[in-house]
Amino acid sequence: MSDEDIDETERREAEALARALDRGSADDGLPEDALQTAALLRYSAGGGELAADREDALLGEVLEAAERAARKREVAAPAATPWWRWVIGFAGLTAAIALVLFLALGRDPVQPTPLPAPSASLVSSGLGRLTPGADEEGFRAEMATYRASVYGALSARYE
């Protein structure tokens, strides 16, 4: 096969294959079987060993990539929380718990306000309203008296 028999597509594929073998990564357009065959032929010629200059070039690239990865991890890692923030947080939490306990347990429990019981006349006039023609004014007067006694008890409690 002479150089005239090779068309431009084959020449581009051969150059891409050579670059892929030299750099270790291939473009998506390369046929997988050709890439594997070429790699096998290339690296079997020297017993599978790389040339010293190629080893040095790859070692430099690997060390550079490892250094970049280490810098990324350092940047991405969250900084440790200073010890004094833990102390302040714990002190604040302790103060809040102490305040709640002081307010909850420090006071006497609130006693209910004794309210006067409705009188028998108020209950009977309320029941009498259920019948037709009941004394509405009598019930209102009894209710006003009872309401005044309830307000008086509440007023005495909160003064």
GIBELQUI-V502742 format. One record per pair of residues at least 4 apart in sequence whose ideal C-beta (glycine too) atoms are under 8 Angstrom apart, sorted by the first residue. I is the first residue (numbers start at 1). GAP is how many residues later the second one is. Records with the same first field share a line. If there is no record, write none. Layout:
I = GAP  GAP
This chain:
1 = 4  5
2 = 4
6 = 4  5  8
7 = 4
8 = 4
9 = 4
10 = 4
11 = 4
12 = 4
13 = 4  16  17  18  21
14 = 4
15 = 4
16 = 4  10  11  13  14
17 = 4  9  13  17  18  21
18 = 4
19 = 4
20 = 4  5  6  7  10  15
21 = 14  17  18  21
24 = 34
26 = 4  9
30 = 4  5
31 = 4
32 = 4
33 = 4
34 = 4
35 = 4
36 = 4
37 = 4
38 = 4
39 = 4
40 = 4
41 = 4
43 = 5
44 = 4
46 = 4  5
50 = 4  5  8
51 = 4
52 = 4
53 = 4
54 = 4
55 = 4
56 = 4
57 = 4
58 = 4
59 = 4
60 = 4
61 = 4
62 = 4
63 = 4
64 = 4
65 = 4
66 = 4
67 = 4
68 = 4
69 = 4
70 = 4
71 = 4
72 = 4
73 = 4
81 = 4  5
82 = 4
83 = 4
84 = 4
85 = 4
86 = 4
87 = 4
88 = 4
89 = 4
90 = 4
91 = 4
92 = 4
93 = 4
94 = 4
95 = 4
96 = 4
97 = 4
98 = 4
99 = 4
100 = 4
101 = 4  5
102 = 4
103 = 4
113 = 40  41  44
114 = 39
115 = 35  38  39
116 = 30  33  34  37
118 = 4  5  28
119 = 4  23  26  27
120 = 4
121 = 4  21
122 = 4  17  20  21  23  24
123 = 4
124 = 4
125 = 4  10  13  14  17
126 = 13  16
128 = 6  7  10  11
129 = 5  7  10
130 = 4
134 = 5
135 = 4
136 = 4
137 = 4
138 = 4
139 = 4
140 = 4
141 = 4
142 = 4
143 = 4
144 = 4
145 = 4
146 = 4
147 = 4
148 = 4
149 = 4
150 = 4
151 = 4
152 = 4
153 = 4
154 = 4
155 = 4
